[in-house]
Structures are given as structure tokens and as C-alpha cells.
Amino acid sequence: MTEGTMSAPHETPSPPPARVTAVLRILVLSTFVVLLNETIMVNAIPRLMRDFEVTAAAAGWLSTAFMLTMAIVIPVTGWFLQRVTTRTAFGLAMALFLAGTALAAAAPAFPVLLTARVIQAGGTAVMMPLLMTTLMTLVPPHDRGRVMGNVTLVISVAPAFGPAVSGVLLQLGSWRLLFLAVIPIAGAMALFGRRELVNIGEPRAVPIDWMSVPLAAAGFGALVYGLSGLGAENAGQAPVPPVAVTLVGAVLVGLFVWRQLALQRSSAPLLDLRALTFRHFSVSLGLMCLSFMALMGAFILLPIYLQEVCGLTSLQTGLLLIPGGLTMGLLGPQVGKLYDRLGAPRLVVPGAALTALCLALFTLTGQQTSPWLVLALHMALSAGMAFVFTPVFTSGLSVLPPHLYPHGSAILGSLQQVAAAAGTALVISVMSGHAATAAADGAGTTAALATGVRWGFGVGAVLGALAVLVALLIRTPPASQQPGASGAQDEDGTTTNKTVHTPT
């Protein structure tokens, strides 16, 4: 199978530009709300441990379960988004998120709170691919960089605000405020979205292969769970070794891939892997995974370093990390505009190099390092990531034909979860191992942890260097290869000029 050999199915005309702008704004704002909630519990773990009398490992499941649910649900969204209307997908995503948030706010026991987080994650898992698929369907290639830049602003700023928002709310009262404060905002977005949102395209009766669903759920779930457990302090005491769970997950994912390849020859697969036959998409995917591993590793290490080594409070840590998130977010639209003018390579290569350099400089930090220097490095790291993520997402998805947008978005989201788990496990394992070695050699608790953190950042620097090498392979696809380009045709002659210019 070569690039461009598949024709897009019949598509309905796009709505007028004003309605396109409204649709994208509704989806972007709603995505901001659900992503904000993803990191809003970072500072609440100690209080939850006291209130519910659970261990740190048990409380950590509030994050692990969220990530697991995302990994299980996202592979199915490629099929789901083709079967239902835009309004139905949005309504389901927001309904699940609101139900989970309300249940979490009223949770009388820890298992109920854990269940609520799973329900929330189900809604979040639908919202992200829905936003990406709708954007790629409506926005023409010559304008995607700018619009994707605006989306990057939301995606990066929301998680950065999570820890700071939670720090402020926890100062005001109970951890339940973390959910009670979100309910009216999410409810307003759900009502406004259901009233204003219009359907994009028409649903298609795509059959589902029921053997693929459990393979995807078990495979991606076991892989993410196993990778998450590799870095845990009590990994050696787990009933089933995380290494074994990871290997089982990898085997099941392999069976899932084999099943999808077989289905491609006879019927519709659950996740159409023909998206990977497009070189630009595959290279962009590889760069995204390496960059996301490095970024998640840094996000995990920085709070540990700032609180346990530098002695800052959770609120101070959250406030210190906000400027980095704002830097990435505010640069997003500008990077998007530059992408439309300069293409991907001139932005991605310098961005990846800056990211690797900052991670390398983090390996020089210690107990006496000024928090202001950490702030400057974090802002520079965030700037480098901004120059990577916006061009990579835009360039990668742009080469796919419209009927592969849902599948491309699902592949992207699934591998993001795997990369996040792998990056976290890798840096935590390295940090814990070197901290234990330093402590055995006579170093104090804080000094030993500082040593471990430096080694963890060293792993991030290596991942960053590999990302630079992959970034050298990135190319901006010619307009003739972008299925949504004006007047562009597939090789069978089917015109795919269905997008409209939007001033979003």
C-alpha cells in the first residue's frame, strides 16, 4: 500500500465559516475543561491518603486508572467517531465527564472516587480525538498550522494550570472543591455546546469487529499498566511482576495489530493502520512519542525536585511551573503561523535541539540551585516543545485522507498514553535506582534524591537527543499530497476539496 492510494468517501459540504468557527471554539473550550481536570488532583494526594486512610500506592491509582481508561477507550474512538454525529459524540463525552465529576464530588469512599475518575477519563478519551478529527475535516491545509497553534495553547495551558488551581482550592477547603468548582463550568459548556454545535459530515454504518475490542482493551491497558508499574517503589512486591504485565500487553497489542492488518484485506478494521503507510504521519508519530516521553519525564521529576530537594510547598511548585505552561501555550498560535509560512523542518529541528539542551542542563541542578534558574530552564524547555508539537501534529495528520482522520487521531492518542507511561516509568526507575545507590554510599536523604533526579533528567536528555535525530527526517508534505488541499485529487481522481477557510 502506498501513500494516497485510498479515496475518501462521499462527504457532505462543510458549514459556512462562521459556524465552523463556533464549532471549533466549543470543542476547544470543552477540551480545556476536561484536560484541566486531568492534573487538578496532583496536590490532593496527601490529603486523600489521610481522609480515606489509604496508602500512597493506592492513591496513585487515581492517576493510573485515568491513564488506563484513556489507553483502553481511545483505540475504539476511530470506529466510534465514524458511526455517530458530532453532536452525539460531544454529548456523550460531556455527559460522562459530568457524571464522573459529580460522583467524585460526592464520593463517600475511595473505591467510589476511583470509579468516578474512570468515568471522567472515558469522557476525556472521546473529546480529544473528536477535536482533532473535526479540526482536520474543517480547516484547509494552508490554515491548519495557525488553527492547530490555537489548539496547542489550550492543550498545554490546561494541564499546567491544574496543579496551581488545585493548590489554591485546597487552601480554601476540602478536596471536594476540586470537583465542585468544575461542575458548573463543564455543565455550562455542555449546554452551550449542545445548543450551538452542528454536525460535521454524515455518520457511516461502519461494522465493528468484536474480537478487536477486547484485544485493544487488554493489550493497551496491560501495556500502560505494566509500564506504569515498572517505576513504582513496590514493584518487586507486586503479585504479578510489572515486567510480565508489560510483556503480555506487548504480545496482545501485537495480536491486535495482526488482526487489524487481516481485517484491512476483507472488511473495516477497528483501527485502520493504513494511516501508518503514510511516511510523514509515521515519522511525525515517532517524533511525538520520543518528545512526549521526555516531556512527561520532566513533568514527573520537576515537582519531586522542587518539593523534596528544594523544599518548596505544593502551591509554590504549582505557581513556579505555570509560566512554562503559559510559554508553550502562548507560543502555540505564533508557531502555527510560522508553520503555515515556513513548513515543519525549520521549526521542529531547532525546537527539538532546544528541548534536548534544556534537559541536559537540568542534569546540573542540585540542592543549592536557585528556583529562578529552574523557572528559566522550564520556560525554555516549554518553548522548545512548542516548536515541536504544533508542526508535528499538523504535518502528520495533514497527509491523511479525510476518512482516516478519526483513525489517525486515535493512533496518535493511543501512543501518547503509551509514551507517557513509558517515559514516566523510565525516569522514575532510573531516579529511584541511583538515589538508592547514592544513599547506600553514605549520602543524605536529600542529597541522594538530588542525585537520582539528575540521572532522571539525563534519561530525558538522551530521549531529547534521539528526538533531534528523528526531527531531521521531518518534511513538510507538498500541497499536492495533502488530501484537503484545494483542487487536490486522490489517485483515482476523486476530488477531496471539502474544506473551507475559517478565521478561528
Wavefront OBJ file of the C-alpha trace (Angstrom):
o trace
v 0.000 0.000 0.000
v 1.458 3.385 -0.953
v 0.571 6.899 0.040
v -2.560 8.323 -1.485
v -3.969 5.096 -2.935
v -7.240 5.245 -1.000
v -10.064 7.541 -1.959
v -12.164 9.358 0.561
v -15.827 8.509 0.875
v -18.519 10.939 -0.095
v -18.588 13.921 2.247
v -21.259 16.496 2.865
v -20.468 20.157 2.216
v -18.885 21.964 5.138
v -20.891 24.546 7.091
v -20.231 28.259 6.491
v -17.086 29.786 8.064
v -18.968 31.420 10.951
v -20.420 28.071 12.007
v -17.019 26.401 11.591
v -15.510 28.938 13.977
v -18.285 28.328 16.510
v -17.863 24.532 16.318
v -14.114 24.692 16.872
v -14.406 27.162 19.751
v -16.968 24.989 21.526
v -14.786 21.898 21.179
v -11.602 23.726 22.193
v -13.151 25.258 25.326
v -14.732 21.952 26.333
v -11.413 20.177 25.831
v -9.756 22.786 28.060
v -12.190 21.958 30.866
v -11.656 18.188 30.711
v -7.860 18.490 30.395
v -7.680 20.880 33.342
v -9.288 18.177 35.457
v -6.671 15.623 34.393
v -3.949 17.275 36.514
v -6.064 19.056 39.102
v -5.586 16.256 41.670
v -1.781 16.374 41.695
v -1.588 18.232 45.015
v -4.528 16.432 46.656
v -2.903 13.001 47.050
v -1.580 13.539 50.635
v -4.960 14.808 51.848
v -6.816 11.935 50.173
v -4.446 9.485 51.869
v -5.418 10.922 55.250
v -9.147 11.263 54.598
v -9.623 7.776 53.148
v -6.809 6.114 55.130
v -5.154 4.657 52.016
v -1.509 4.202 51.094
v 0.391 6.312 48.597
v 0.342 3.385 46.159
v -3.451 3.143 46.412
v -3.899 6.904 45.998
v -1.652 6.778 42.941
v -4.309 4.654 41.261
v -6.378 7.822 40.831
v -3.866 8.795 38.137
v -3.065 5.288 36.916
v -6.743 4.389 36.433
v -7.293 7.614 34.472
v -4.383 6.783 32.162
v -5.508 3.158 31.793
v -9.029 4.183 30.811
v -7.689 6.609 28.214
v -5.481 3.873 26.754
v -8.406 1.431 26.568
v -11.039 3.816 25.151
v -9.023 5.834 22.618
v -8.350 2.946 20.170
v -12.118 2.474 19.802
v -12.771 6.160 19.025
v -11.578 5.766 15.409
v -14.585 3.490 14.779
v -16.952 5.330 17.131
v -16.495 8.796 15.588
v -17.443 7.417 12.159
v -20.638 5.847 13.494
v -22.174 8.830 15.321
v -22.787 12.521 14.663
v -20.620 15.296 16.058
v -23.377 16.331 18.464
v -23.825 12.776 19.734
v -20.101 12.285 20.348
v -19.853 15.648 22.125
v -22.939 14.948 24.214
v -21.669 11.539 25.309
v -18.204 12.861 26.170
v -19.527 15.729 28.295
v -22.203 13.543 29.920
v -19.602 11.004 31.020
v -17.295 13.730 32.264
v -20.049 15.473 34.232
v -21.326 12.206 35.704
v -17.825 11.258 36.823
v -17.169 14.713 38.278
v -20.437 14.760 40.234
v -19.808 11.241 41.563
v -16.263 12.209 42.600
v -17.503 15.291 44.479
v -19.929 13.148 46.492
v -17.699 10.071 46.851
v -18.175 8.573 50.347
v -15.348 6.056 49.944
v -12.126 5.656 47.986
v -13.441 2.943 45.583
v -16.264 5.305 44.579
v -13.768 8.096 43.894
v -11.669 5.713 41.812
v -14.741 4.693 39.807
v -15.574 8.348 39.251
v -12.104 9.001 37.821
v -12.588 6.130 35.368
v -15.896 7.629 34.187
v -14.258 11.052 33.794
v -11.441 9.528 31.738
v -13.995 7.898 29.433
v -15.365 11.322 28.509
v -11.896 12.837 28.106
v -10.828 9.968 25.829
v -13.661 10.790 23.400
v -13.187 14.576 23.486
v -9.564 14.733 22.319
v -9.924 12.647 19.099
v -13.227 14.434 18.393
v -11.477 17.807 18.485
v -8.581 16.665 16.266
v -10.818 14.903 13.743
v -13.192 17.871 13.435
v -10.298 20.311 13.051
v -8.661 18.279 10.287
v -12.008 17.907 8.491
v -12.974 21.594 8.536
v -9.723 23.537 8.259
v -7.879 23.684 4.890
v -4.163 22.755 4.781
v -2.929 26.331 4.278
v -4.549 27.401 7.572
v -4.067 24.325 9.766
v -0.831 25.472 11.371
v -2.422 28.620 12.777
v -5.551 26.858 13.985
v -3.578 23.953 15.464
v -1.464 26.555 17.249
v -4.580 27.850 18.996
v -5.479 24.283 19.957
v -1.956 23.754 21.304
v -2.458 26.788 23.548
v -5.422 25.096 25.202
v -3.878 21.623 25.372
v -0.683 22.872 27.019
v -2.073 25.584 29.297
v -4.839 23.427 30.827
v -2.561 20.762 32.372
v -0.142 23.469 33.527
v -2.919 25.270 35.409
v -4.144 22.063 37.064
v -1.607 21.887 39.935
v -1.865 25.618 40.654
v -5.684 25.575 40.664
v -5.685 22.554 42.971
v -3.195 24.278 45.285
v -5.443 27.328 45.629
v -8.658 25.313 46.094
v -7.032 23.070 48.701
v -6.038 26.183 50.634
v -9.703 27.220 50.673
v -11.243 23.957 51.812
v -11.872 20.261 51.158
v -10.546 18.275 48.220
v -14.174 18.018 47.075
v -13.871 21.626 45.894
v -11.644 20.325 43.092
v -14.721 18.712 41.569
v -17.442 21.087 42.756
v -15.654 24.007 41.070
v -15.546 22.154 37.742
v -19.199 21.040 37.621
v -20.831 24.430 36.797
v -18.185 25.235 34.171
v -18.456 21.846 32.463
v -22.245 21.957 32.721
v -22.396 25.364 31.053
v -20.117 24.176 28.239
v -22.228 21.045 27.740
v -25.487 23.020 27.483
v -23.988 25.690 25.239
v -22.336 23.081 23.042
v -25.483 21.014 22.597
v -27.385 24.154 21.566
v -24.797 25.639 19.195
v -22.902 22.638 17.836
v -23.644 21.483 14.290
v -22.960 18.061 12.827
v -19.906 17.737 10.588
v -20.291 15.172 7.809
v -22.612 12.180 7.987
v -22.297 9.028 10.132
v -21.442 5.826 8.280
v -22.584 2.330 9.219
v -19.074 1.004 9.780
v -19.153 -2.555 11.185
v -17.179 -3.380 14.317
v -15.001 -6.426 14.840
v -15.846 -7.618 18.348
v -12.628 -9.646 18.617
v -10.580 -6.458 18.183
v -12.273 -4.642 21.080
v -11.054 -6.925 23.925
v -7.651 -7.242 22.243
v -7.283 -3.459 22.182
v -8.584 -3.023 25.732
v -6.449 -5.794 27.235
v -3.378 -5.017 25.136
v -3.130 -1.247 25.569
v -4.402 -1.486 29.150
v -1.817 -4.098 30.178
v 0.962 -2.255 28.345
v 0.260 1.070 30.057
v -0.321 -0.583 33.448
v 2.858 -2.609 33.192
v 4.960 0.380 32.146
v 3.458 2.477 34.956
v 4.354 -0.211 37.490
v 7.980 -0.527 36.388
v 8.931 2.660 38.198
v 6.909 2.057 41.371
v 8.735 1.711 44.673
v 6.967 -1.573 45.499
v 7.311 -3.063 42.004
v 9.196 -6.045 43.406
v 6.353 -6.863 45.812
v 3.570 -6.783 43.207
v 1.547 -10.041 42.874
v 2.312 -10.058 39.143
v 5.680 -8.503 38.151
v 5.228 -5.334 36.053
v 7.722 -6.708 33.531
v 5.455 -9.711 32.929
v 2.385 -7.472 32.568
v 4.267 -5.267 30.097
v 5.305 -8.277 28.006
v 1.752 -9.642 27.993
v 0.481 -6.216 26.922
v 3.046 -6.043 24.111
v 2.009 -9.501 22.864
v -1.690 -8.595 22.938
v -1.028 -5.315 21.109
v 0.890 -7.348 18.527
v -2.132 -9.636 18.112
v -4.364 -6.571 17.823
v -2.150 -5.166 15.051
v -2.165 -8.542 13.255
v -5.957 -8.644 13.484
v -6.305 -5.125 12.038
v -3.990 -5.935 9.136
v -6.041 -9.036 8.379
v -9.305 -7.069 8.504
v -7.962 -4.442 6.111
v -7.991 -7.030 3.341
v -11.630 -8.074 3.807
v -13.615 -5.592 5.912
v -13.362 -2.466 8.058
v -10.814 -2.729 10.908
v -11.480 -1.259 14.345
v -8.354 0.884 13.954
v -7.249 1.407 10.362
v -3.466 1.050 10.418
v -3.159 2.110 6.784
v -2.553 5.560 8.252
v 0.932 4.288 9.142
v 1.725 3.707 5.449
v 1.951 7.495 5.056
v 5.606 8.302 5.734
v 5.004 11.827 7.028
v 2.489 10.526 9.550
v 4.745 7.695 10.759
v 7.821 9.911 11.200
v 5.761 12.552 12.991
v 4.347 9.844 15.245
v 7.854 8.665 16.175
v 8.975 12.194 16.996
v 5.832 12.811 19.036
v 6.401 9.648 21.104
v 10.043 10.483 21.898
v 9.214 14.102 22.734
v 6.247 13.091 24.874
v 8.367 10.572 26.799
v 10.945 13.272 27.530
v 8.291 15.842 28.442
v 6.362 13.535 30.785
v 9.595 12.507 32.460
v 10.432 16.154 33.112
v 6.901 16.867 34.377
v 7.218 13.999 36.877
v 10.719 14.943 38.048
v 10.254 18.695 38.476
v 7.657 18.582 41.314
v 9.738 15.936 43.116
v 12.865 18.046 42.757
v 11.230 21.331 43.749
v 9.400 19.939 46.791
v 11.695 17.212 48.117
v 15.082 18.720 47.209
v 14.449 22.480 47.151
v 11.843 22.431 49.954
v 9.055 24.329 48.173
v 5.386 23.788 49.036
v 2.952 22.204 46.605
v 1.346 25.589 45.922
v 4.727 27.241 45.301
v 5.644 24.398 42.969
v 2.435 24.765 41.007
v 2.868 28.532 40.667
v 6.501 28.113 39.612
v 5.519 25.756 36.787
v 2.697 27.935 35.396
v 4.983 30.268 33.360
v 6.316 27.268 31.444
v 2.825 26.120 30.536
v 1.892 29.650 29.529
v 5.036 29.905 27.407
v 4.136 26.762 25.479
v 0.525 27.844 25.124
v 1.151 31.436 24.068
v 3.799 30.380 21.570
v 1.418 27.856 20.025
v -0.504 30.296 17.783
v 2.714 32.037 16.715
v 4.396 28.735 15.892
v 1.281 27.753 13.956
v 1.513 30.882 11.825
v 5.220 30.242 11.219
v 4.403 26.673 10.166
v 1.986 27.953 7.522
v 4.807 30.138 6.141
v 7.993 28.127 6.739
v 6.892 24.496 6.987
v 7.800 21.918 9.624
v 11.607 21.263 9.385
v 12.710 24.857 10.104
v 10.706 24.795 13.327
v 10.944 21.201 14.542
v 14.726 20.763 14.373
v 15.587 23.909 16.429
v 12.754 23.109 18.845
v 13.979 19.555 19.424
v 17.565 20.794 19.859
v 16.479 23.388 22.450
v 14.487 20.733 24.305
v 17.473 18.350 24.458
v 19.768 21.177 25.618
v 17.436 22.200 28.453
v 17.077 18.611 29.661
v 20.870 18.282 29.624
v 21.216 21.484 31.693
v 18.720 20.105 34.225
v 21.246 17.359 34.982
v 23.470 20.059 36.549
v 20.894 21.160 39.133
v 21.280 20.365 42.831
v 20.212 21.351 46.344
v 21.632 24.862 46.025
v 20.219 25.635 42.573
v 18.060 28.760 42.545
v 14.356 28.136 41.838
v 14.535 31.102 39.456
v 17.070 29.222 37.333
v 14.737 26.223 37.336
v 11.922 28.548 36.239
v 14.012 29.890 33.332
v 15.020 26.391 32.215
v 11.430 25.185 32.398
v 10.254 28.105 30.269
v 12.978 27.418 27.693
v 12.056 23.713 27.698
v 8.399 24.608 27.141
v 9.343 26.923 24.273
v 11.283 24.111 22.613
v 8.325 21.765 22.957
v 6.006 24.388 21.420
v 8.197 24.428 18.313
v 7.916 20.633 18.118
v 4.327 19.703 18.939
v 2.312 22.117 16.762
v 4.224 21.383 13.499
v 4.360 17.640 14.243
v 0.621 17.288 14.875
v -0.276 19.445 11.885
v 2.189 17.943 9.405
v 1.481 14.359 10.459
v -2.311 14.438 10.253
v -2.394 16.642 7.141
v -1.192 13.885 4.806
v -4.044 11.518 5.698
v -7.197 11.308 3.562
v -10.332 12.542 5.378
v -11.725 9.071 6.100
v -8.522 8.253 8.034
v -8.632 11.358 10.279
v -10.512 9.526 13.100
v -8.115 6.579 12.900
v -5.040 8.812 12.750
v -6.245 10.770 15.779
v -6.932 7.504 17.648
v -3.460 6.122 16.831
v -1.918 9.407 17.957
v -3.886 9.416 21.231
v -3.193 5.744 21.998
v 0.553 6.058 21.509
v 0.580 9.256 23.575
v -0.699 7.258 26.545
v 1.872 4.520 25.977
v 4.661 7.105 25.608
v 3.544 8.901 28.783
v 3.585 5.658 30.777
v 6.925 4.580 29.290
v 8.584 7.941 29.915
v 7.310 8.105 33.481
v 8.380 4.534 34.260
v 11.819 5.032 32.747
v 12.763 8.214 34.595
v 11.280 7.080 37.925
v 13.118 3.744 37.732
v 16.421 5.438 36.949
v 15.859 8.092 39.634
v 14.953 5.524 42.303
v 17.860 3.235 41.438
v 20.528 5.946 41.526
v 19.041 7.549 44.648
v 19.232 4.179 46.433
v 22.830 3.713 45.276
v 23.807 7.180 46.496
v 22.130 6.539 49.866
v 23.993 3.235 50.202
v 27.247 5.114 49.585
v 26.536 7.378 52.562
v 24.723 10.347 51.019
v 21.944 12.021 52.989
v 18.309 11.530 52.001
v 18.011 14.865 50.173
v 21.417 14.594 48.502
v 20.664 11.041 47.369
v 17.343 12.122 45.889
v 19.022 15.038 44.121
v 21.469 12.586 42.559
v 18.621 10.374 41.390
v 16.761 13.338 39.901
v 19.842 14.395 37.931
v 20.121 10.905 36.449
v 16.413 11.006 35.603
v 16.935 14.238 33.691
v 19.885 12.555 31.978
v 17.481 9.946 30.588
v 15.280 12.781 29.338
v 18.309 14.372 27.652
v 19.068 11.105 25.827
v 15.450 10.883 24.654
v 15.719 14.515 23.551
v 18.864 13.760 21.535
v 17.080 10.863 19.796
v 14.195 13.226 19.052
v 16.626 15.597 17.318
v 17.754 12.779 15.016
v 14.149 11.901 14.128
v 13.345 15.606 13.642
v 15.922 15.693 10.846
v 13.647 13.297 8.904
v 10.593 15.569 9.141
v 9.471 17.083 5.845
v 6.589 19.408 5.028
v 4.370 17.440 2.602
v 3.748 19.191 -0.724
v 0.292 20.699 -1.121
v -0.498 18.098 -3.768
v -0.098 15.345 -1.152
v -2.435 16.952 1.373
v -5.887 15.464 0.841
v -7.711 18.567 1.937
v -5.867 20.910 -0.430
v -7.961 22.955 -2.759
v -8.462 21.091 -6.008
v -6.328 18.149 -4.840
v -7.346 14.725 -6.047
v -6.705 11.201 -4.917
v -5.035 8.943 -7.437
v -8.405 7.638 -8.527
v -9.436 11.164 -9.408
v -11.816 11.709 -6.500
v -11.801 15.362 -5.562
v -11.361 15.983 -1.840
v -11.874 19.723 -1.835
v -14.360 19.839 1.039
v -12.807 22.272 3.483
v -13.484 25.930 3.951
v -11.401 28.803 5.193
v -12.086 29.669 8.795
v -10.924 32.680 10.791
v -10.618 30.698 14.057
l 1 2 3 4 5 6 7 8 9 10 11 12 13 14 15 16 17 18 19 20 21 22 23 24 25 26 27 28 29 30 31 32 33 34 35 36 37 38 39 40 41 42 43 44 45 46 47 48 49 50 51 52 53 54 55 56 57 58 59 60 61 62 63 64 65 66 67 68 69 70 71 72 73 74 75 76 77 78 79 80 81 82 83 84 85 86 87 88 89 90 91 92 93 94 95 96 97 98 99 100 101 102 103 104 105 106 107 108 109 110 111 112 113 114 115 116 117 118 119 120 121 122 123 124 125 126 127 128 129 130 131 132 133 134 135 136 137 138 139 140 141 142 143 144 145 146 147 148 149 150 151 152 153 154 155 156 157 158 159 160 161 162 163 164 165 166 167 168 169 170 171 172 173 174 175 176 177 178 179 180 181 182 183 184 185 186 187 188 189 190 191 192 193 194 195 196 197 198 199 200 201 202 203 204 205 206 207 208 209 210 211 212 213 214 215 216 217 218 219 220 221 222 223 224 225 226 227 228 229 230 231 232 233 234 235 236 237 238 239 240 241 242 243 244 245 246 247 248 249 250 251 252 253 254 255 256 257 258 259 260 261 262 263 264 265 266 267 268 269 270 271 272 273 274 275 276 277 278 279 280 281 282 283 284 285 286 287 288 289 290 291 292 293 294 295 296 297 298 299 300 301 302 303 304 305 306 307 308 309 310 311 312 313 314 315 316 317 318 319 320 321 322 323 324 325 326 327 328 329 330 331 332 333 334 335 336 337 338 339 340 341 342 343 344 345 346 347 348 349 350 351 352 353 354 355 356 357 358 359 360 361 362 363 364 365 366 367 368 369 370 371 372 373 374 375 376 377 378 379 380 381 382 383 384 385 386 387 388 389 390 391 392 393 394 395 396 397 398 399 400 401 402 403 404 405 406 407 408 409 410 411 412 413 414 415 416 417 418 419 420 421 422 423 424 425 426 427 428 429 430 431 432 433 434 435 436 437 438 439 440 441 442 443 444 445 446 447 448 449 450 451 452 453 454 455 456 457 458 459 460 461 462 463 464 465 466 467 468 469 470 471 472 473 474 475 476 477 478 479 480 481 482 483 484 485 486 487 488 489 490 491 492 493 494 495 496 497 498 499 500 501 502 503 504
